[in-house]
């Protein structure tokens, strides 16, 4: 690991991981239940903490490190969590975990008299790839003058979860990374149309089951479309050199969304924008908060509709109608 003013760069998979957490944060609750054996109901509040942490080095230098996500879940009790997404293991991963965990603990440490109390977060890693040597648990052991303390960092491995288990346990957060379970067979899919068709049928099942969940109200249209959008982004990257796989999955999961779906998404964007704006308005003034929230809602809605293939003219007409924008104003968001 290098010293100096280094900043960790993120991968496309990290970006998808963070997007899911920020845009569909409720999807992480079943994941926490699975990893930590928690019993959250889904009604808990999730409060995100800053992901940027500054780590002091010898000589006065500082590293800025970005965790994949750090947040609190407020239920019967409040717990801090630190989750990381890893495409594979690497030798410095445990060091990074320890650095992040201690910095998170220090950021929220409590000093009372001559006693400093720091609470380490519940940490876990999501492995997108794994092999026989990939551990189920990582361990940090600290030898202190007062004794030895150690804690485990459980590992969740996407390749262990088939579709029945994903939907049965409501682990929808894993769907965008499901393609990793097929990565070793990309070459076969490129050469064998029947095997490629079987892969496409599997994604057709995913699409239908997400539609059923949305129609029943178990998830929102916004969540459904975000999962599909993020799945497409992962496929674009992991299958960059496998045209048949990439285009085959996109043919099933991609394409243009129906007009009534677009309308539902737009309305969801407005509602989210107003909610965020009202929350900001507590400190910034209600009127200003609503304006900022609607601005964010428009930008987020346009971004999703672009990624899902809605024609530009249809996007323009929709946001003009829903947000009462002039043609000139609406074009500024494209």
Buried (B, 14 or more C-beta within 10 A) or exposed (E): EEEEEBEEEBEBBBBBBBBBBEBBBBBBBBBBBBBBEBEBEEEBEBEEBEBEBEBEBEEEEEBEBBBBBBBBBEBEEEBBBBBBBBBEBEEEBBEBBBBBBBBBBEEBEEEEEEEEEBEBBBBBBBBBBBEEEBBEEBEBEEEEEEEEEEEEBBBBBBBEBEBEEBBEBBBBBBBBBBBBBBBEBBEEBBEEEEBBEEBBEBBBEBBEBBBEBBEEEEBBBBBBBBBBBBBBBBBEBBBEEBEBBBEBBBEBBBEEBEEEBBBBBBBBBBBBBBEBBEEBBEEEEEEEBBBBBBBBBBEBBBEBBBBBEBEEEBBBEBBBEBBEBEEEEBEEBE
